[in-house]
Amino acid sequence: MSNAVLSINNLQKTYAPNTKALKGVSFDVNKGELVSVIGPSGAGKSTLFRCINRMIEPDQGSSIVFNGLDIVDLNRDNLKNVRKHIGMVFQHYNLVYRLTAIENVLHGRLGYYSTLKGIMGLYSDEDVLKAGELLDLLGLSERKYFKCSNLSGGQKQRVGIARALIQDPTLILCDEPIASLDPQSSKVIMDYLKDITKQMGIPCLVNLHQVEVAINYSDRIIGVSAGSIVFEGTPGEVTEDVIKNIYGAELNDILQK
């Protein structure tokens, strides 16, 4: 029996008029894995992530199987149900800054409530308790009722992770989660993502610019160049030749960025 939570097969995306952003991308993400996607700017990494949760539509013939269900052809209602189980962590946090940390975390439960209850913030006691526990878990016990505008970048990203976790996700997609952070905050975020993968068993697919971070934290690395996968393997298999093939640059040049 397959361990794959996500199976992507022949994923293609063409932007008008004839720009191929993704060219037949195929790979799996398995339970308990942290998989990093690396590659130069414009390689198709963000397009890949947006296709996975259908923020943009892939080309016909593409297949994205999540939890045994191909989501490419799902209607809006069924897609909404699938998205409940895919947590998203964003580069620029996607928080409502005038609201508190705990209120932002509770937004991760909106898919489980009616529109009216969501607007009025009528969350269950159980969900409020869970939101608080997740912020405790992520080291934000003293910041629960701070407005997000008053949090540091690393704290904001931890709120974003808590918001993803409160969905009880089967998979977490992280689109450049540390691109806006300093090295110490980046380490904290990646440590938490690794713990989530190993301790909670929730696989994370992470879009990274930092090759060294990918090598240090990933179970598997996927290298994308010009819309195609040009490498898939373990961190130990990432050699200078592999980096040069992905980036067209020497390993040391990339590691210094």
LUMVODO-794904 format. One record per atom (N, C-alpha, C): residue number from 1; chain; x, y, z. Coordinates in steps of 0.05 Angstrom, whole numbers. Atoms other than C-alpha are relative to their C-alpha. Layout:
// LUMVODO-794904
(NUM A (X Y Z))
...
***
This chain:
// LUMVODO-794904
(1 A (17 -24 0))
(1 A (0 0 0))
(1 A (18 25 0))
(2 A (-17 -24 3))
(2 A (27 68 -20))
(2 A (-2 18 25))
(3 A (-1 -20 -21))
(3 A (49 118 33))
(3 A (-6 28 -9))
(4 A (2 -27 12))
(4 A (37 176 -14))
(4 A (-25 14 9))
(5 A (22 -18 -6))
(5 A (-7 232 12))
(5 A (-7 17 -24))
(6 A (3 -16 25))
(6 A (4 272 -52))
(6 A (15 -14 -22))
(7 A (-13 12 24))
(7 A (18 242 -121))
(7 A (-5 19 -23))
(8 A (2 -18 23))
(8 A (31 290 -178))
(8 A (11 -14 -24))
(9 A (-8 14 24))
(9 A (34 262 -248))
(9 A (-5 18 -25))
(10 A (2 -14 25))
(10 A (49 299 -313))
(10 A (-13 28 4))
(11 A (11 -26 -6))
(11 A (32 367 -282))
(11 A (11 21 -20))
(12 A (-8 -20 20))
(12 A (33 420 -336))
(12 A (-16 26 4))
(13 A (14 -25 -1))
(13 A (17 494 -336))
(13 A (11 18 -21))
(14 A (-8 -18 22))
(14 A (18 540 -396))
(14 A (-13 27 4))
(15 A (10 -27 -1))
(15 A (11 615 -391))
(15 A (-1 11 -28))
(16 A (2 -12 27))
(16 A (-12 654 -452))
(16 A (24 18 -6))
(17 A (10 16 23))
(17 A (10 657 -506))
(17 A (11 -28 0))
(18 A (-11 28 2))
(18 A (58 598 -504))
(18 A (22 -4 20))
(19 A (-20 3 -20))
(19 A (97 602 -440))
(19 A (-5 -24 18))
(20 A (3 24 -15))
(20 A (106 534 -408))
(20 A (13 3 28))
(21 A (-11 -4 -27))
(21 A (114 545 -333))
(21 A (7 -26 13))
(22 A (-5 27 -10))
(22 A (110 471 -315))
(22 A (-2 -20 -24))
(23 A (-2 18 23))
(23 A (130 415 -363))
(23 A (0 -29 10))
(24 A (2 28 -6))
(24 A (105 346 -342))
(24 A (13 -7 27))
(25 A (-12 5 -27))
(25 A (124 349 -268))
(25 A (-14 -23 14))
(26 A (11 23 -14))
(26 A (115 284 -229))
(26 A (16 -6 24))
(27 A (-14 9 -25))
(27 A (132 266 -157))
(27 A (-22 -6 21))
(28 A (18 6 -23))
(28 A (101 239 -92))
(28 A (11 14 25))
(29 A (-7 -8 -27))
(29 A (100 266 -21))
(29 A (-12 -21 18))
(30 A (8 22 -17))
(30 A (97 211 31))
(30 A (-4 8 29))
(31 A (5 -5 -28))
(31 A (74 208 103))
(31 A (27 3 14))
(32 A (-24 -3 -17))
(32 A (127 233 152))
(32 A (24 12 -15))
(33 A (-22 -12 16))
(33 A (168 269 98))
(33 A (-1 30 0))
(34 A (-3 -28 7))
(34 A (194 340 93))
(34 A (14 1 -27))
(35 A (-11 -1 27))
(35 A (205 351 19))
(35 A (3 29 -8))
(36 A (-5 -27 9))
(36 A (238 414 -6))
(36 A (1 2 -30))
(37 A (-2 -6 29))
(37 A (231 443 -76))
(37 A (18 24 -3))
(38 A (-19 -21 4))
(38 A (290 485 -97))
(38 A (3 6 -30))
(39 A (-5 -8 27))
(39 A (309 522 -160))
(39 A (1 30 -3))
(40 A (-3 -29 3))
(40 A (323 591 -188))
(40 A (-27 14 -3))
(41 A (24 -15 4))
(41 A (272 647 -191))
(41 A (-10 -4 -28))
(42 A (11 5 27))
(42 A (224 635 -249))
(42 A (0 -28 -9))
(43 A (-2 28 8))
(43 A (235 560 -248))
(43 A (-27 -14 -1))
(44 A (26 12 0))
(44 A (162 546 -235))
(44 A (-9 -10 28))
(45 A (6 10 -26))
(45 A (163 532 -160))
(45 A (-26 10 11))
(46 A (25 -12 -10))
(46 A (108 580 -140))
(46 A (-24 -9 -16))
(47 A (21 10 17))
(47 A (66 558 -199))
(47 A (-8 -28 8))
(48 A (5 27 -9))
(48 A (73 487 -176))
(48 A (-17 -1 25))
(49 A (16 -1 -25))
(49 A (47 504 -106))
(49 A (-28 10 -5))
(50 A (27 -11 5))
(50 A (-11 544 -133))
(50 A (-17 -20 -16))
(51 A (15 21 14))
(51 A (-31 487 -179))
(51 A (-9 -22 20))
(52 A (7 23 -19))
(52 A (-30 436 -121))
(52 A (-26 6 14))
(53 A (26 -5 -14))
(53 A (-86 472 -84))
(53 A (-20 15 -19))
(54 A (18 -11 21))
(54 A (-117 498 -149))
(54 A (-7 29 4))
(55 A (2 -30 1))
(55 A (-106 572 -136))
(55 A (2 9 -29))
(56 A (0 -3 29))
(56 A (-90 568 -210))
(56 A (-6 -27 -12))
(57 A (9 25 12))
(57 A (-115 515 -258))
(57 A (23 -12 -17))
(58 A (-20 14 18))
(58 A (-65 464 -288))
(58 A (-12 -6 -27))
(59 A (9 7 27))
(59 A (-69 444 -361))
(59 A (-14 -27 1))
(60 A (13 26 2))
(60 A (-112 386 -383))
(60 A (21 -22 -3))
(61 A (-18 22 0))
(61 A (-79 319 -375))
(61 A (17 -2 25))
(62 A (-15 0 -25))
(62 A (-48 338 -308))
(62 A (-16 -16 21))
(63 A (13 15 -21))
(63 A (-62 295 -247))
(63 A (13 8 27))
(64 A (-9 -6 -27))
(64 A (-58 316 -174))
(64 A (-17 -16 19))
(65 A (15 18 -17))
(65 A (-80 260 -128))
(65 A (7 5 29))
(66 A (-3 -6 -28))
(66 A (-89 280 -55))
(66 A (-18 -18 16))
(67 A (16 19 -16))
(67 A (-112 227 -5))
(67 A (-16 -18 -18))
(68 A (14 19 18))
(68 A (-131 182 -63))
(68 A (-20 12 -18))
(69 A (20 -13 17))
(69 A (-174 234 -98))
(69 A (14 20 -19))
(70 A (-12 -19 19))
(70 A (-153 270 -162))
(70 A (-16 26 1))
(71 A (13 -26 -6))
(71 A (-168 343 -147))
(71 A (-2 18 -25))
(72 A (-1 -17 23))
(72 A (-157 370 -217))
(72 A (-28 7 -11))
(73 A (26 -4 12))
(73 A (-229 361 -240))
(73 A (-22 4 21))
(74 A (21 -3 -21))
(74 A (-265 373 -173))
(74 A (-15 26 -4))
(75 A (16 -25 1))
(75 A (-322 423 -171))
(75 A (6 17 25))
(76 A (-7 -19 -22))
(76 A (-320 483 -123))
(76 A (-6 -11 28))
(77 A (6 11 -27))
(77 A (-355 448 -65))
(77 A (18 -22 9))
(78 A (-19 22 -7))
(78 A (-312 386 -67))
(78 A (28 10 4))
(79 A (-26 -12 -3))
(79 A (-250 428 -76))
(79 A (3 14 28))
(80 A (1 -14 -26))
(80 A (-269 469 -14))
(80 A (5 -21 22))
(81 A (-3 21 -20))
(81 A (-274 404 25))
(81 A (29 -11 1))
(82 A (-28 10 2))
(82 A (-205 381 1))
(82 A (19 21 13))
(83 A (-18 -21 -10))
(83 A (-173 448 19))
(83 A (0 2 31))
(84 A (1 1 -29))
(84 A (-195 439 92))
(84 A (24 -16 10))
(85 A (-20 19 -10))
(85 A (-142 385 96))
(85 A (28 6 -11))
(86 A (-26 -9 10))
(86 A (-85 423 62))
(86 A (6 27 14))
(87 A (-8 -25 -13))
(87 A (-52 474 108))
(87 A (19 16 -18))
(88 A (-17 -17 16))
(88 A (-18 534 76))
(88 A (16 19 18))
(89 A (-17 -20 -14))
(89 A (41 574 103))
(89 A (13 17 -22))
(90 A (-7 -19 21))
(90 A (58 636 63))
(90 A (25 17 7))
(91 A (-24 -16 -4))
(91 A (121 678 53))
(91 A (-7 26 15))
(92 A (7 -25 -12))
(92 A (85 742 73))
(92 A (-23 -3 21))
(93 A (16 7 -23))
(93 A (44 708 128))
(93 A (-30 -1 -5))
(94 A (28 -1 5))
(94 A (-26 726 101))
(94 A (-17 2 25))
(95 A (15 -4 -25))
(95 A (-49 749 170))
(95 A (-17 25 -2))
(96 A (15 -25 -3))
(96 A (-101 801 189))
(96 A (13 14 24))
(97 A (-18 -12 -20))
(97 A (-55 848 227))
(97 A (-15 14 22))
(98 A (15 -14 -21))
(98 A (-110 885 265))
(98 A (-12 -20 20))
(99 A (10 20 -18))
(99 A (-131 819 297))
(99 A (22 -12 16))
(100 A (-20 12 -18))
(100 A (-96 781 353))
(100 A (10 -26 -12))
(101 A (-12 25 10))
(101 A (-53 720 343))
(101 A (-21 -23 1))
(102 A (19 22 -3))
(102 A (-107 673 370))
(102 A (-23 3 -20))
(103 A (21 -4 20))
(103 A (-160 704 324))
(103 A (9 -8 -27))
(104 A (-11 8 26))
(104 A (-115 693 264))
(104 A (2 -30 -2))
(105 A (-2 29 0))
(105 A (-103 621 284))
(105 A (-28 -12 -5))
(106 A (27 10 3))
(106 A (-178 610 289))
(106 A (-11 2 -29))
(107 A (8 -2 29))
(107 A (-185 632 216))
(107 A (5 -26 -15))
(108 A (-5 26 13))
(108 A (-157 564 199))
(108 A (-24 -19 2))
(109 A (24 16 -4))
(109 A (-224 535 222))
(109 A (-24 10 -16))
(110 A (23 -12 14))
(110 A (-267 578 177))
(110 A (-14 -19 -19))
(111 A (12 19 19))
(111 A (-278 522 127))
(111 A (-19 -19 13))
(112 A (18 19 -14))
(112 A (-315 483 181))
(112 A (-25 15 11))
(113 A (23 -15 -10))
(113 A (-365 539 197))
(113 A (-16 13 -23))
(114 A (16 -14 20))
(114 A (-422 573 161))
(114 A (12 28 -3))
(115 A (-11 -27 5))
(115 A (-406 641 130))
(115 A (-7 19 23))
(116 A (9 -18 -21))
(116 A (-448 677 183))
(116 A (16 -4 26))
(117 A (-15 5 -24))
(117 A (-413 643 242))
(117 A (29 9 -3))
(118 A (-27 -9 5))
(118 A (-346 657 210))
(118 A (3 30 2))
(119 A (0 -30 -1))
(119 A (-361 731 201))
(119 A (-2 10 29))
(120 A (4 -8 -27))
(120 A (-384 736 273))
(120 A (20 -11 20))
(121 A (-21 12 -18))
(121 A (-326 696 301))
(121 A (-12 -18 21))
(122 A (13 18 -19))
(122 A (-372 645 334))
(122 A (13 -27 -1))
(123 A (-15 25 -1))
(123 A (-320 591 345))
(123 A (-8 -16 24))
(124 A (6 18 -23))
(124 A (-331 531 390))
(124 A (21 3 21))
(125 A (-19 -1 -22))
(125 A (-298 529 458))
(125 A (24 -19 -5))
(126 A (-20 19 7))
(126 A (-260 468 433))
(126 A (21 12 -19))
(127 A (-19 -12 19))
(127 A (-230 506 375))
(127 A (16 23 12))
(128 A (-15 -21 -14))
(128 A (-211 566 419))
(128 A (22 -12 17))
(129 A (-19 14 -17))
(129 A (-177 518 467))
(129 A (23 -10 -17))
(130 A (-21 12 17))
(130 A (-140 484 410))
(130 A (18 22 -11))
(131 A (-16 -22 10))
(131 A (-117 551 381))
(131 A (20 9 21))
(132 A (-18 -8 -21))
(132 A (-87 570 448))
(132 A (22 -21 5))
(133 A (-20 22 -4))
(133 A (-53 502 455))
(133 A (21 0 -22))
(134 A (-19 -1 23))
(134 A (-21 509 386))
(134 A (19 23 3))
(135 A (-18 -23 -5))
(135 A (6 578 403))
(135 A (19 -6 23))
(136 A (-18 9 -21))
(136 A (34 549 467))
(136 A (22 -18 -11))
(137 A (-18 19 12))
(137 A (66 493 427))
(137 A (21 14 -16))
(138 A (-18 -14 18))
(138 A (98 543 380))
(138 A (14 23 15))
(139 A (-15 -19 -16))
(139 A (127 585 437))
(139 A (-11 28 1))
(140 A (13 -27 0))
(140 A (76 642 434))
(140 A (-20 3 23))
(141 A (18 -1 -23))
(141 A (43 633 502))
(141 A (-6 29 9))
(142 A (2 -28 -9))
(142 A (56 706 519))
(142 A (-10 19 -21))
(143 A (7 -17 23))
(143 A (34 732 451))
(143 A (-28 -5 -11))
(144 A (26 8 11))
(144 A (-35 701 442))
(144 A (-19 23 -6))
(145 A (19 -22 3))
(145 A (-73 766 451))
(145 A (13 26 -9))
(146 A (-13 -23 14))
(146 A (-23 812 417))
(146 A (-12 2 -28))
(147 A (7 -3 28))
(147 A (-46 842 352))
(147 A (24 -8 -17))
(148 A (-22 10 16))
(148 A (-6 811 296))
(148 A (17 22 -11))
(149 A (-16 -22 9))
(149 A (17 880 275))
(149 A (23 6 19))
(150 A (-20 -4 -21))
(150 A (58 880 340))
(150 A (19 -24 3))
(151 A (-17 23 -2))
(151 A (93 814 327))
(151 A (23 2 -20))
(152 A (-23 1 18))
(152 A (161 802 296))
(152 A (-6 -19 -24))
(153 A (4 17 23))
(153 A (168 767 229))
(153 A (-1 -30 7))
(154 A (-1 29 -8))
(154 A (186 700 260))
(154 A (-25 -7 16))
(155 A (25 6 -15))
(155 A (127 705 309))
(155 A (-24 -1 -18))
(156 A (22 0 19))
(156 A (80 722 252))
(156 A (-1 -27 -15))
(157 A (0 25 14))
(157 A (103 660 215))
(157 A (-8 -23 17))
(158 A (9 21 -18))
(158 A (92 617 276))
(158 A (-30 1 3))
(159 A (29 -2 0))
(159 A (21 644 279))
(159 A (-11 -13 -25))
(160 A (8 12 25))
(160 A (15 623 206))
(160 A (1 -30 1))
(161 A (-3 29 -3))
(161 A (39 553 223))
(161 A (-23 -11 18))
(162 A (22 8 -18))
(162 A (-11 548 281))
(162 A (-27 1 -15))
(163 A (25 -1 16))
(163 A (-67 570 233))
(163 A (-2 -23 -19))
(164 A (0 24 17))
(164 A (-47 514 185))
(164 A (-6 -25 16))
(165 A (3 24 -16))
(165 A (-44 463 241))
(165 A (-29 -4 11))
(166 A (27 3 -12))
(166 A (-113 479 270))
(166 A (-20 -11 -20))
(167 A (18 13 20))
(167 A (-143 454 204))
(167 A (1 -31 3))
(168 A (-5 29 -1))
(168 A (-120 384 225))
(168 A (7 -10 -28))
(169 A (-6 6 28))
(169 A (-85 379 157))
(169 A (12 -27 -4))
(170 A (-14 25 9))
(170 A (-62 317 121))
(170 A (26 7 -13))
(171 A (-23 -10 14))
(171 A (-10 359 85))
(171 A (3 30 5))
(172 A (-4 -29 -2))
(172 A (22 427 95))
(172 A (18 9 -23))
(173 A (-15 -13 21))
(173 A (46 469 36))
(173 A (12 26 11))
(174 A (-14 -23 -10))
(174 A (98 521 54))
(174 A (14 14 -23))
(175 A (-10 -14 23))
(175 A (111 572 -1))
(175 A (20 22 9))
(176 A (-21 -18 -9))
(176 A (178 605 16))
(176 A (-5 11 28))
(177 A (8 -8 -27))
(177 A (163 606 91))
(177 A (21 16 15))
(178 A (-21 -15 -14))
(178 A (231 636 111))
(178 A (13 21 -17))
(179 A (-12 -19 18))
(179 A (245 682 53))
(179 A (2 29 11))
(180 A (1 -27 -11))
(180 A (227 744 94))
(180 A (13 2 28))
(181 A (-9 2 -28))
(181 A (262 722 158))
(181 A (31 1 2))
(182 A (-28 1 -6))
(182 A (331 731 189))
(182 A (9 -29 5))
(183 A (-9 27 -4))
(183 A (375 669 198))
(183 A (-10 -14 25))
(184 A (8 13 -25))
(184 A (357 656 271))
(184 A (-30 -6 -1))
(185 A (28 5 3))
(185 A (282 663 258))
(185 A (-6 -22 -20))
(186 A (3 21 20))
(186 A (290 619 197))
(186 A (5 -28 12))
(187 A (-7 25 -13))
(187 A (322 565 239))
(187 A (-23 -9 18))
(188 A (23 6 -18))
(188 A (264 568 290))
(188 A (-23 -11 -17))
(189 A (23 9 17))
(189 A (212 561 234))
(189 A (6 -28 -11))
(190 A (-6 26 12))
(190 A (248 503 200))
(190 A (1 -22 22))
(191 A (0 19 -21))
(191 A (258 468 267))
(191 A (-29 -9 6))
(192 A (28 6 -5))
(192 A (183 472 279))
(192 A (-12 -17 -22))
(193 A (10 16 23))
(193 A (167 446 209))
(193 A (10 -28 1))
(194 A (-12 26 -3))
(194 A (214 388 220))
(194 A (-14 -16 22))
(195 A (14 13 -23))
(195 A (181 372 287))
(195 A (-29 -8 -8))
(196 A (28 6 9))
(196 A (111 376 255))
(196 A (1 -26 -17))
(197 A (-2 23 18))
(197 A (134 325 202))
(197 A (5 -25 16))
(198 A (-9 24 -14))
(198 A (167 277 251))
(198 A (-18 -7 24))
(199 A (15 5 -24))
(199 A (126 285 315))
(199 A (-30 -3 -6))
(200 A (28 1 6))
(200 A (57 297 285))
(200 A (-6 -17 -24))
(201 A (4 17 24))
(201 A (68 256 222))
(201 A (-13 14 -23))
(202 A (12 -15 22))
(202 A (43 312 177))
(202 A (21 8 -20))
(203 A (-21 -7 20))
(203 A (84 316 113))
(203 A (-1 29 -8))
(204 A (-2 -28 8))
(204 A (108 385 92))
(204 A (15 1 -27))
(205 A (-13 -6 25))
(205 A (124 406 21))
(205 A (7 30 1))
(206 A (-10 -27 -6))
(206 A (168 468 26))
(206 A (15 11 -25))
(207 A (-13 -15 22))
(207 A (188 517 -29))
(207 A (22 17 13))
(208 A (-23 -14 -12))
(208 A (258 542 -11))
(208 A (19 12 -21))
(209 A (-21 -11 16))
(209 A (309 589 -41))
(209 A (28 -8 11))
(210 A (-25 4 -14))
(210 A (362 570 10))
(210 A (8 -30 -2))
(211 A (-9 28 5))
(211 A (399 507 -14))
(211 A (10 -13 26))
(212 A (-11 10 -24))
(212 A (436 499 51))
(212 A (-21 -9 20))
(213 A (22 7 -18))
(213 A (371 499 91))
(213 A (-13 -25 -10))
(214 A (12 24 11))
(214 A (341 448 44))
(214 A (17 -25 6))
(215 A (-18 22 -5))
(215 A (402 403 53))
(215 A (-1 -8 30))
(216 A (0 6 -28))
(216 A (399 409 129))
(216 A (-26 -12 11))
(217 A (26 7 -12))
(217 A (325 397 139))
(217 A (-17 -21 -15))
(218 A (18 16 17))
(218 A (297 356 82))
(218 A (5 -30 2))
(219 A (-3 28 4))
(219 A (284 282 76))
(219 A (5 -5 -30))
(220 A (-4 3 30))
(220 A (282 291 0))
(220 A (-1 28 -12))
(221 A (-2 -26 14))
(221 A (298 349 -47))
(221 A (-7 -4 -29))
(222 A (7 -1 28))
(222 A (267 364 -114))
(222 A (11 25 -12))
(223 A (-11 -23 14))
(223 A (305 409 -161))
(223 A (-15 6 -25))
(224 A (16 -9 23))
(224 A (265 449 -212))
(224 A (16 21 -16))
(225 A (-13 -19 17))
(225 A (294 486 -271))
(225 A (-16 3 -26))
(226 A (15 -6 24))
(226 A (255 519 -328))
(226 A (-25 -18 -3))
(227 A (26 14 0))
(227 A (191 483 -308))
(227 A (2 -30 1))
(228 A (-3 30 -1))
(228 A (220 412 -305))
(228 A (16 -8 25))
(229 A (-16 11 -22))
(229 A (246 368 -249))
(229 A (26 -10 -12))
(230 A (-26 9 10))
(230 A (321 360 -261))
(230 A (15 -16 21))
(231 A (-12 16 -22))
(231 A (337 327 -194))
(231 A (-21 -8 20))
(232 A (16 9 -23))
(232 A (302 285 -142))
(232 A (16 -20 15))
(233 A (-17 18 -16))
(233 A (340 253 -85))
(233 A (3 10 28))
(234 A (-4 -7 -28))
(234 A (365 257 -14))
(234 A (20 23 1))
(235 A (-20 -21 -3))
(235 A (406 315 14))
(235 A (29 -9 -5))
(236 A (-27 11 4))
(236 A (468 270 12))
(236 A (7 -3 -29))
(237 A (-5 3 28))
(237 A (460 264 -63))
(237 A (3 27 -15))
(238 A (-2 -27 12))
(238 A (463 340 -75))
(238 A (30 7 -2))
(239 A (-29 -6 6))
(239 A (532 350 -106))
(239 A (2 27 -14))
(240 A (-4 -25 16))
(240 A (563 410 -140))
(240 A (-11 -2 -28))
(241 A (11 4 27))
(241 A (543 380 -207))
(241 A (-30 2 0))
(242 A (29 -2 -2))
(242 A (471 374 -184))
(242 A (-8 29 3))
(243 A (6 -28 -3))
(243 A (470 446 -161))
(243 A (4 16 -26))
(244 A (-6 -14 26))
(244 A (501 469 -226))
(244 A (-22 -6 -20))
(245 A (21 8 18))
(245 A (448 430 -264))
(245 A (-26 15 6))
(246 A (24 -13 -8))
(246 A (392 462 -224))
(246 A (2 30 -5))
(247 A (-2 -29 0))
(247 A (418 533 -220))
(247 A (18 11 -22))
(248 A (-20 -10 20))
(248 A (471 537 -274))
(248 A (21 16 14))
(249 A (-20 -15 -15))
(249 A (518 561 -219))
(249 A (15 -20 18))
(250 A (-15 17 -18))
(250 A (571 532 -173))
(250 A (-12 -1 28))
(251 A (12 4 -26))
(251 A (551 505 -105))
(251 A (7 22 19))
(252 A (-8 -20 -19))
(252 A (591 556 -65))
(252 A (-14 27 -6))
(253 A (14 -25 7))
(253 A (559 614 -103))
(253 A (-28 0 11))
(254 A (28 2 -9))
(254 A (489 589 -84))
(254 A (0 1 31))
(255 A (0 2 -29))
(255 A (507 574 -11))
(255 A (5 27 12))
(256 A (-6 -27 -11))
(256 A (532 646 -2))
(256 A (-23 19 -2))
(257 A (23 -19 4))
(257 A (466 677 -23))
(257 A (-18 0 24))
***
